[in-house]
Amino acid sequence: MRPLQISAETALKLSEKLKLPVEQIMHMPQHILIKKLSEADAAEQQAKSEEK
């Protein structure tokens, strides 16, 4: 499997958001990365709604 075709800057931002190492982000299958991003967004939205 080849690494994701994303820039180093994007990989760093994703790494910070998902709290995963950059190397893991770069070698993660695209469908899993999208799933983890949607889960992180859902958790963020839930946290915001609980603050109100």
PQR file of N, CA, C, O and H, with PARSE charges and radii, in Angstrom:
ATOM      1  N   MET A   1       0.848  -1.167   0.000 -0.4000 1.5000
ATOM      2  CA  MET A   1       0.000   0.000   0.000 -0.0000 2.0000
ATOM      3  C   MET A   1       0.895   1.232   0.000  0.5500 1.7000
ATOM      4  O   MET A   1       1.869   1.300   0.749 -0.5500 1.4000
ATOM      5  N   ARG A   2       0.563   2.193  -0.834 -0.4000 1.5000
ATOM      6  CA  ARG A   2       1.371   3.405  -0.886 -0.0000 2.0000
ATOM      7  C   ARG A   2       0.848   4.443   0.107  0.5500 1.7000
ATOM      8  O   ARG A   2      -0.332   4.432   0.456 -0.5500 1.4000
ATOM      9  H   ARG A   2      -0.229   2.137  -1.442  0.4000 1.0000
ATOM     10  N   PRO A   3       1.719   5.330   0.557 -0.5600 1.5000
ATOM     11  CA  PRO A   3       1.301   6.361   1.525  0.2800 2.0000
ATOM     12  C   PRO A   3       0.246   7.292   0.923  0.5500 1.7000
ATOM     13  O   PRO A   3       0.121   7.404  -0.297 -0.5500 1.4000
ATOM     14  N   LEU A   4      -0.499   7.949   1.792 -0.4000 1.5000
ATOM     15  CA  LEU A   4      -1.494   8.921   1.346 -0.0000 2.0000
ATOM     16  C   LEU A   4      -0.811  10.045   0.582  0.5500 1.7000
ATOM     17  O   LEU A   4       0.330  10.400   0.880 -0.5500 1.4000
ATOM     18  H   LEU A   4      -0.398   7.858   2.783  0.4000 1.0000
ATOM     19  N   GLN A   5      -1.486  10.590  -0.376 -0.4000 1.5000
ATOM     20  CA  GLN A   5      -0.946  11.680  -1.170 -0.0000 2.0000
ATOM     21  C   GLN A   5      -1.366  13.015  -0.558  0.5500 1.7000
ATOM     22  O   GLN A   5      -2.161  13.754  -1.139 -0.5500 1.4000
ATOM     23  H   GLN A   5      -2.413  10.302  -0.619  0.4000 1.0000
ATOM     24  N   ILE A   6      -0.821  13.313   0.624 -0.4000 1.5000
ATOM     25  CA  ILE A   6      -1.105  14.564   1.314 -0.0000 2.0000
ATOM     26  C   ILE A   6       0.215  15.242   1.645  0.5500 1.7000
ATOM     27  O   ILE A   6       1.259  14.593   1.714 -0.5500 1.4000
ATOM     28  H   ILE A   6      -0.176  12.712   1.096  0.4000 1.0000
ATOM     29  N   SER A   7       0.157  16.538   1.846 -0.4000 1.5000
ATOM     30  CA  SER A   7       1.368  17.282   2.166 -0.0000 2.0000
ATOM     31  C   SER A   7       1.791  17.017   3.608  0.5500 1.7000
ATOM     32  O   SER A   7       1.007  16.528   4.421 -0.5500 1.4000
ATOM     33  H   SER A   7      -0.691  17.065   1.789  0.4000 1.0000
ATOM     34  N   ALA A   8       3.024  17.343   3.902 -0.4000 1.5000
ATOM     35  CA  ALA A   8       3.544  17.170   5.259 -0.0000 2.0000
ATOM     36  C   ALA A   8       2.774  18.063   6.237  0.5500 1.7000
ATOM     37  O   ALA A   8       2.515  17.668   7.374 -0.5500 1.4000
ATOM     38  H   ALA A   8       3.661  17.741   3.242  0.4000 1.0000
ATOM     39  N   GLU A   9       2.414  19.254   5.791 -0.4000 1.5000
ATOM     40  CA  GLU A   9       1.660  20.182   6.644 -0.0000 2.0000
ATOM     41  C   GLU A   9       0.285  19.611   6.989  0.5500 1.7000
ATOM     42  O   GLU A   9      -0.162  19.702   8.132 -0.5500 1.4000
ATOM     43  H   GLU A   9       2.624  19.575   4.867  0.4000 1.0000
ATOM     44  N   THR A  10      -0.370  19.032   6.012 -0.4000 1.5000
ATOM     45  CA  THR A  10      -1.677  18.413   6.243 -0.0000 2.0000
ATOM     46  C   THR A  10      -1.539  17.232   7.188  0.5500 1.7000
ATOM     47  O   THR A  10      -2.370  17.049   8.078 -0.5500 1.4000
ATOM     48  H   THR A  10      -0.007  18.958   5.083  0.4000 1.0000
ATOM     49  N   ALA A  11      -0.506  16.436   7.005 -0.4000 1.5000
ATOM     50  CA  ALA A  11      -0.272  15.283   7.875 -0.0000 2.0000
ATOM     51  C   ALA A  11      -0.064  15.733   9.318  0.5500 1.7000
ATOM     52  O   ALA A  11      -0.563  15.095  10.244 -0.5500 1.4000
ATOM     53  H   ALA A  11       0.169  16.584   6.282  0.4000 1.0000
ATOM     54  N   LEU A  12       0.665  16.819   9.512 -0.4000 1.5000
ATOM     55  CA  LEU A  12       0.889  17.336  10.859 -0.0000 2.0000
ATOM     56  C   LEU A  12      -0.418  17.805  11.507  0.5500 1.7000
ATOM     57  O   LEU A  12      -0.666  17.537  12.682 -0.5500 1.4000
ATOM     58  H   LEU A  12       1.071  17.337   8.760  0.4000 1.0000
ATOM     59  N   LYS A  13      -1.248  18.505  10.731 -0.4000 1.5000
ATOM     60  CA  LYS A  13      -2.530  18.976  11.264 -0.0000 2.0000
ATOM     61  C   LYS A  13      -3.430  17.807  11.627  0.5500 1.7000
ATOM     62  O   LYS A  13      -4.078  17.823  12.674 -0.5500 1.4000
ATOM     63  H   LYS A  13      -1.046  18.722   9.776  0.4000 1.0000
ATOM     64  N   LEU A  14      -3.475  16.793  10.769 -0.4000 1.5000
ATOM     65  CA  LEU A  14      -4.279  15.607  11.061 -0.0000 2.0000
ATOM     66  C   LEU A  14      -3.747  14.872  12.280  0.5500 1.7000
ATOM     67  O   LEU A  14      -4.517  14.365  13.096 -0.5500 1.4000
ATOM     68  H   LEU A  14      -2.948  16.780   9.919  0.4000 1.0000
ATOM     69  N   SER A  15      -2.434  14.817  12.398 -0.4000 1.5000
ATOM     70  CA  SER A  15      -1.802  14.150  13.530 -0.0000 2.0000
ATOM     71  C   SER A  15      -2.192  14.826  14.842  0.5500 1.7000
ATOM     72  O   SER A  15      -2.492  14.151  15.827 -0.5500 1.4000
ATOM     73  H   SER A  15      -1.808  15.229  11.736  0.4000 1.0000
ATOM     74  N   GLU A  16      -2.187  16.142  14.852 -0.4000 1.5000
ATOM     75  CA  GLU A  16      -2.573  16.882  16.052 -0.0000 2.0000
ATOM     76  C   GLU A  16      -4.050  16.684  16.376  0.5500 1.7000
ATOM     77  O   GLU A  16      -4.420  16.498  17.535 -0.5500 1.4000
ATOM     78  H   GLU A  16      -1.944  16.690  14.052  0.4000 1.0000
ATOM     79  N   LYS A  17      -4.886  16.726  15.348 -0.4000 1.5000
ATOM     80  CA  LYS A  17      -6.332  16.596  15.572 -0.0000 2.0000
ATOM     81  C   LYS A  17      -6.699  15.201  16.060  0.5500 1.7000
ATOM     82  O   LYS A  17      -7.521  15.054  16.965 -0.5500 1.4000
ATOM     83  H   LYS A  17      -4.585  16.877  14.406  0.4000 1.0000
ATOM     84  N   LEU A  18      -6.091  14.172  15.461 -0.4000 1.5000
ATOM     85  CA  LEU A  18      -6.432  12.789  15.814 -0.0000 2.0000
ATOM     86  C   LEU A  18      -5.571  12.225  16.933  0.5500 1.7000
ATOM     87  O   LEU A  18      -5.813  11.118  17.414 -0.5500 1.4000
ATOM     88  H   LEU A  18      -5.424  14.292  14.726  0.4000 1.0000
ATOM     89  N   LYS A  19      -4.564  12.991  17.348 -0.4000 1.5000
ATOM     90  CA  LYS A  19      -3.640  12.555  18.404 -0.0000 2.0000
ATOM     91  C   LYS A  19      -2.991  11.214  18.058  0.5500 1.7000
ATOM     92  O   LYS A  19      -2.961  10.282  18.862 -0.5500 1.4000
ATOM     93  H   LYS A  19      -4.367  13.891  16.957  0.4000 1.0000
ATOM     94  N   LEU A  20      -2.470  11.155  16.822 -0.4000 1.5000
ATOM     95  CA  LEU A  20      -1.770   9.974  16.322 -0.0000 2.0000
ATOM     96  C   LEU A  20      -0.438  10.411  15.738  0.5500 1.7000
ATOM     97  O   LEU A  20      -0.299  11.559  15.314 -0.5500 1.4000
ATOM     98  H   LEU A  20      -2.493  11.912  16.169  0.4000 1.0000
ATOM     99  N   PRO A  21       0.548   9.516  15.708 -0.5600 1.5000
ATOM    100  CA  PRO A  21       1.836   9.866  15.090  0.2800 2.0000
ATOM    101  C   PRO A  21       1.684  10.145  13.591  0.5500 1.7000
ATOM    102  O   PRO A  21       0.827   9.564  12.926 -0.5500 1.4000
ATOM    103  N   VAL A  22       2.516  11.031  13.078 -0.4000 1.5000
ATOM    104  CA  VAL A  22       2.469  11.400  11.658 -0.0000 2.0000
ATOM    105  C   VAL A  22       2.682  10.169  10.778  0.5500 1.7000
ATOM    106  O   VAL A  22       2.022  10.021   9.750 -0.5500 1.4000
ATOM    107  H   VAL A  22       3.212  11.504  13.618  0.4000 1.0000
ATOM    108  N   GLU A  23       3.592   9.295  11.173 -0.4000 1.5000
ATOM    109  CA  GLU A  23       3.875   8.100  10.385 -0.0000 2.0000
ATOM    110  C   GLU A  23       2.628   7.229  10.241  0.5500 1.7000
ATOM    111  O   GLU A  23       2.375   6.655   9.182 -0.5500 1.4000
ATOM    112  H   GLU A  23       4.128   9.415  12.009  0.4000 1.0000
ATOM    113  N   GLN A  24       1.862   7.141  11.313 -0.4000 1.5000
ATOM    114  CA  GLN A  24       0.640   6.340  11.271 -0.0000 2.0000
ATOM    115  C   GLN A  24      -0.388   6.991  10.346  0.5500 1.7000
ATOM    116  O   GLN A  24      -1.096   6.296   9.617 -0.5500 1.4000
ATOM    117  H   GLN A  24       2.067   7.607  12.173  0.4000 1.0000
ATOM    118  N   ILE A  25      -0.470   8.311  10.374 -0.4000 1.5000
ATOM    119  CA  ILE A  25      -1.389   9.029   9.495 -0.0000 2.0000
ATOM    120  C   ILE A  25      -1.020   8.777   8.037  0.5500 1.7000
ATOM    121  O   ILE A  25      -1.890   8.487   7.216 -0.5500 1.4000
ATOM    122  H   ILE A  25       0.105   8.875  10.967  0.4000 1.0000
ATOM    123  N   MET A  26       0.265   8.884   7.714 -0.4000 1.5000
ATOM    124  CA  MET A  26       0.710   8.743   6.329 -0.0000 2.0000
ATOM    125  C   MET A  26       0.461   7.348   5.760  0.5500 1.7000
ATOM    126  O   MET A  26       0.251   7.205   4.555 -0.5500 1.4000
ATOM    127  H   MET A  26       0.972   9.119   8.380  0.4000 1.0000
ATOM    128  N   HIS A  27       0.479   6.338   6.593 -0.4000 1.5000
ATOM    129  CA  HIS A  27       0.328   4.965   6.111 -0.0000 2.0000
ATOM    130  C   HIS A  27      -1.047   4.373   6.413  0.5500 1.7000
ATOM    131  O   HIS A  27      -1.263   3.174   6.237 -0.5500 1.4000
ATOM    132  H   HIS A  27       0.649   6.455   7.571  0.4000 1.0000
ATOM    133  N   MET A  28      -1.963   5.207   6.862 -0.4000 1.5000
ATOM    134  CA  MET A  28      -3.313   4.747   7.183 -0.0000 2.0000
ATOM    135  C   MET A  28      -4.133   4.686   5.887  0.5500 1.7000
ATOM    136  O   MET A  28      -4.057   5.600   5.066 -0.5500 1.4000
ATOM    137  H   MET A  28      -1.787   6.181   7.005  0.4000 1.0000
ATOM    138  N   PRO A  29      -4.905   3.627   5.702 -0.5600 1.5000
ATOM    139  CA  PRO A  29      -5.793   3.586   4.528  0.2800 2.0000
ATOM    140  C   PRO A  29      -6.758   4.768   4.549  0.5500 1.7000
ATOM    141  O   PRO A  29      -7.209   5.205   5.608 -0.5500 1.4000
ATOM    142  N   GLN A  30      -7.060   5.267   3.371 -0.4000 1.5000
ATOM    143  CA  GLN A  30      -7.872   6.472   3.256 -0.0000 2.0000
ATOM    144  C   GLN A  30      -9.242   6.317   3.911  0.5500 1.7000
ATOM    145  O   GLN A  30      -9.708   7.245   4.572 -0.5500 1.4000
ATOM    146  H   GLN A  30      -6.694   4.913   2.511  0.4000 1.0000
ATOM    147  N   HIS A  31      -9.887   5.184   3.746 -0.4000 1.5000
ATOM    148  CA  HIS A  31     -11.233   5.017   4.304 -0.0000 2.0000
ATOM    149  C   HIS A  31     -11.214   5.024   5.830  0.5500 1.7000
ATOM    150  O   HIS A  31     -12.174   5.472   6.457 -0.5500 1.4000
ATOM    151  H   HIS A  31      -9.508   4.431   3.209  0.4000 1.0000
ATOM    152  N   ILE A  32     -10.143   4.537   6.429 -0.4000 1.5000
ATOM    153  CA  ILE A  32     -10.033   4.555   7.888 -0.0000 2.0000
ATOM    154  C   ILE A  32      -9.770   5.980   8.371  0.5500 1.7000
ATOM    155  O   ILE A  32     -10.325   6.412   9.381 -0.5500 1.4000
ATOM    156  H   ILE A  32      -9.363   4.173   5.920  0.4000 1.0000
ATOM    157  N   LEU A  33      -8.930   6.700   7.650 -0.4000 1.5000
ATOM    158  CA  LEU A  33      -8.652   8.091   8.010 -0.0000 2.0000
ATOM    159  C   LEU A  33      -9.929   8.926   7.963  0.5500 1.7000
ATOM    160  O   LEU A  33     -10.173   9.736   8.856 -0.5500 1.4000
ATOM    161  H   LEU A  33      -8.480   6.349   6.829  0.4000 1.0000
ATOM    162  N   ILE A  34     -10.733   8.734   6.937 -0.4000 1.5000
ATOM    163  CA  ILE A  34     -11.986   9.482   6.822 -0.0000 2.0000
ATOM    164  C   ILE A  34     -12.925   9.127   7.971  0.5500 1.7000
ATOM    165  O   ILE A  34     -13.594  10.005   8.516 -0.5500 1.4000
ATOM    166  H   ILE A  34     -10.534   8.076   6.212  0.4000 1.0000
ATOM    167  N   LYS A  35     -12.979   7.859   8.340 -0.4000 1.5000
ATOM    168  CA  LYS A  35     -13.830   7.435   9.455 -0.0000 2.0000
ATOM    169  C   LYS A  35     -13.362   8.081  10.757  0.5500 1.7000
ATOM    170  O   LYS A  35     -14.184   8.575  11.530 -0.5500 1.4000
ATOM    171  H   LYS A  35     -12.435   7.146   7.897  0.4000 1.0000
ATOM    172  N   LYS A  36     -12.047   8.084  11.009 -0.4000 1.5000
ATOM    173  CA  LYS A  36     -11.520   8.681  12.240 -0.0000 2.0000
ATOM    174  C   LYS A  36     -11.782  10.183  12.273  0.5500 1.7000
ATOM    175  O   LYS A  36     -12.075  10.735  13.334 -0.5500 1.4000
ATOM    176  H   LYS A  36     -11.379   7.683  10.381  0.4000 1.0000
ATOM    177  N   LEU A  37     -11.680  10.846  11.131 -0.4000 1.5000
ATOM    178  CA  LEU A  37     -11.961  12.278  11.077 -0.0000 2.0000
ATOM    179  C   LEU A  37     -13.431  12.567  11.370  0.5500 1.7000
ATOM    180  O   LEU A  37     -13.754  13.514  12.086 -0.5500 1.4000
ATOM    181  H   LEU A  37     -11.442  10.398  10.269  0.4000 1.0000
ATOM    182  N   SER A  38     -14.310  11.751  10.817 -0.4000 1.5000
ATOM    183  CA  SER A  38     -15.732  11.976  11.085 -0.0000 2.0000
ATOM    184  C   SER A  38     -16.061  11.710  12.550  0.5500 1.7000
ATOM    185  O   SER A  38     -16.895  12.406  13.128 -0.5500 1.4000
ATOM    186  H   SER A  38     -14.047  10.981  10.235  0.4000 1.0000
ATOM    187  N   GLU A  39     -15.422  10.718  13.158 -0.4000 1.5000
ATOM    188  CA  GLU A  39     -15.629  10.453  14.587 -0.0000 2.0000
ATOM    189  C   GLU A  39     -15.124  11.620  15.430  0.5500 1.7000
ATOM    190  O   GLU A  39     -15.774  12.015  16.398 -0.5500 1.4000
ATOM    191  H   GLU A  39     -14.744  10.152  12.688  0.4000 1.0000
ATOM    192  N   ALA A  40     -13.967  12.171  15.066 -0.4000 1.5000
ATOM    193  CA  ALA A  40     -13.407  13.301  15.805 -0.0000 2.0000
ATOM    194  C   ALA A  40     -14.306  14.531  15.672  0.5500 1.7000
ATOM    195  O   ALA A  40     -14.513  15.260  16.643 -0.5500 1.4000
ATOM    196  H   ALA A  40     -13.439  11.850  14.279  0.4000 1.0000
ATOM    197  N   ASP A  41     -14.836  14.759  14.476 -0.4000 1.5000
ATOM    198  CA  ASP A  41     -15.748  15.892  14.282 -0.0000 2.0000
ATOM    199  C   ASP A  41     -17.029  15.717  15.075  0.5500 1.7000
ATOM    200  O   ASP A  41     -17.539  16.678  15.651 -0.5500 1.4000
ATOM    201  H   ASP A  41     -14.668  14.167  13.688  0.4000 1.0000
ATOM    202  N   ALA A  42     -17.552  14.507  15.111 -0.4000 1.5000
ATOM    203  CA  ALA A  42     -18.772  14.242  15.874 -0.0000 2.0000
ATOM    204  C   ALA A  42     -18.537  14.480  17.364  0.5500 1.7000
ATOM    205  O   ALA A  42     -19.388  15.057  18.042 -0.5500 1.4000
ATOM    206  H   ALA A  42     -17.138  13.726  14.643  0.4000 1.0000
ATOM    207  N   ALA A  43     -17.399  14.045  17.869 -0.4000 1.5000
ATOM    208  CA  ALA A  43     -17.080  14.252  19.278 -0.0000 2.0000
ATOM    209  C   ALA A  43     -16.921  15.744  19.578  0.5500 1.7000
ATOM    210  O   ALA A  43     -17.346  16.220  20.631 -0.5500 1.4000
ATOM    211  H   ALA A  43     -16.709  13.577  17.318  0.4000 1.0000
ATOM    212  N   GLU A  44     -16.311  16.472  18.650 -0.4000 1.5000
ATOM    213  CA  GLU A  44     -16.126  17.911  18.821 -0.0000 2.0000
ATOM    214  C   GLU A  44     -17.471  18.631  18.825  0.5500 1.7000
ATOM    215  O   GLU A  44     -17.689  19.532  19.635 -0.5500 1.4000
ATOM    216  H   GLU A  44     -15.966  16.085  17.795  0.4000 1.0000
ATOM    217  N   GLN A  45     -18.369  18.244  17.932 -0.4000 1.5000
ATOM    218  CA  GLN A  45     -19.696  18.850  17.884 -0.0000 2.0000
ATOM    219  C   GLN A  45     -20.480  18.558  19.160  0.5500 1.7000
ATOM    220  O   GLN A  45     -21.194  19.423  19.668 -0.5500 1.4000
ATOM    221  H   GLN A  45     -18.192  17.513  17.274  0.4000 1.0000
ATOM    222  N   GLN A  46     -20.345  17.349  19.670 -0.4000 1.5000
ATOM    223  CA  GLN A  46     -21.045  16.977  20.902 -0.0000 2.0000
ATOM    224  C   GLN A  46     -20.510  17.798  22.080  0.5500 1.7000
ATOM    225  O   GLN A  46     -21.280  18.251  22.927 -0.5500 1.4000
ATOM    226  H   GLN A  46     -19.765  16.647  19.257  0.4000 1.0000
ATOM    227  N   ALA A  47     -19.204  17.983  22.129 -0.4000 1.5000
ATOM    228  CA  ALA A  47     -18.610  18.771  23.205 -0.0000 2.0000
ATOM    229  C   ALA A  47     -19.094  20.234  23.130  0.5500 1.7000
ATOM    230  O   ALA A  47     -19.363  20.855  24.158 -0.5500 1.4000
ATOM    231  H   ALA A  47     -18.578  17.615  21.442  0.4000 1.0000
ATOM    232  N   LYS A  48     -19.200  20.763  21.930 -0.4000 1.5000
ATOM    233  CA  LYS A  48     -19.678  22.134  21.781 -0.0000 2.0000
ATOM    234  C   LYS A  48     -21.130  22.261  22.205  0.5500 1.7000
ATOM    235  O   LYS A  48     -21.509  23.248  22.835 -0.5500 1.4000
ATOM    236  H   LYS A  48     -18.982  20.258  21.095  0.4000 1.0000
ATOM    237  N   SER A  49     -21.948  21.269  21.866 -0.4000 1.5000
ATOM    238  CA  SER A  49     -23.366  21.336  22.220 -0.0000 2.0000
ATOM    239  C   SER A  49     -23.569  21.179  23.737  0.5500 1.7000
ATOM    240  O   SER A  49     -24.533  21.709  24.289 -0.5500 1.4000
ATOM    241  H   SER A  49     -21.640  20.467  21.354  0.4000 1.0000
ATOM    242  N   GLU A  50     -22.683  20.471  24.393 -0.4000 1.5000
ATOM    243  CA  GLU A  50     -22.777  20.303  25.848 -0.0000 2.0000
ATOM    244  C   GLU A  50     -22.374  21.575  26.584  0.5500 1.7000
ATOM    245  O   GLU A  50     -22.819  21.812  27.706 -0.5500 1.4000
ATOM    246  H   GLU A  50     -21.899  20.042  23.945  0.4000 1.0000
ATOM    247  N   GLU A  51     -21.527  22.399  25.952 -0.4000 1.5000
ATOM    248  CA  GLU A  51     -21.088  23.654  26.569 -0.0000 2.0000
ATOM    249  C   GLU A  51     -22.222  24.659  26.648  0.5500 1.7000
ATOM    250  O   GLU A  51     -22.258  25.484  27.561 -0.5500 1.4000
ATOM    251  H   GLU A  51     -21.165  22.206  25.040  0.4000 1.0000
ATOM    252  N   LYS A  52     -23.144  24.600  25.707 -0.4000 1.5000
ATOM    253  CA  LYS A  52     -24.226  25.606  25.653 -0.0000 2.0000
ATOM    254  C   LYS A  52     -25.258  25.402  26.700  0.5500 1.7000
ATOM    255  O   LYS A  52     -26.220  26.167  26.776 -0.5500 1.4000
ATOM    256  H   LYS A  52     -23.115  23.929  24.966  0.4000 1.0000
TER
END
